[in-house]
Amino acid sequence: DAGVIQSPRHEVTEMGQEVTLRCKPISGHNSLFWYRQTMMRGLELLIYFNNNVPIDDSGMPEDRFSAKMPNASFSTLKIQPSEPRDSAVYFCASSLDGFYEQYFGPGTRLTVT
Amino acid sequence: SQQGEEDPQALSIQEGENATMNCSYKTSINNLQWYRQNSGRGLVHLILIRSNEREKHSGRLRVTLDTSKKSSSLLITASRAADTASYFCATTLNMFSGGYNKLIFGAGTRLAVHP
């Protein structure tokens, strides 16, 4: 298995632009998590999906952030409009279900100038 | 705010030495997990210790848990240069309403093992 796949690996964009991060979870996993990692706040859970349905989005910082999971093999995290303070590494993780070990993707390093 | 706090923030040792990292947390937990993150990579799960366990081993890793002190330690024995990475503890909160375990990560310990 290829593991959790994220794209792009690096994204540099200007303030105000829309950014879309993509994730392909491990086949057969029904739970998907989006995390953000910064020096100041560490690793934070943004949103949790189970069977493609958003279950807990309490970690989404503000309305500029949105996440979708149209099917079991694909999820997106969108930031519109982006701001410099959104610069971080965004990780996607998947698990067999919400209570099992989480497998992390390599992350997308986002820089907003 | 973060649940777990690692100590030390950074650790530099020579190959062959043991490395000990500590984690403290604030509230009751179901279990505690340790993850490793190599530079520029995602997190890799190392070991999970349940709240009713006091010690657990996996290869060169030894994890202890003291629920009375709300603390855990990760010991890496006979360290190697390849162990150079950041290590994070994560406490697990059972989100009954959401039906999942929420991981709350600490700030991590940066370990450097020199050949």
Interface residues (C-beta under 8 A of the other chain):
Chain A: V4 S31 R41 G42 L43 E44 L45 Y48 N50 I55 D56 F91 A93 D97 G98 F99 E101 Q102 Y103 F104 G105 P106 G107
Chain B: Q2 G40 R41 G42 L43 V44 H45 L48 F88 M95 G98 G99 Y100 N101 K102 L103 F105 G106 A107 G108
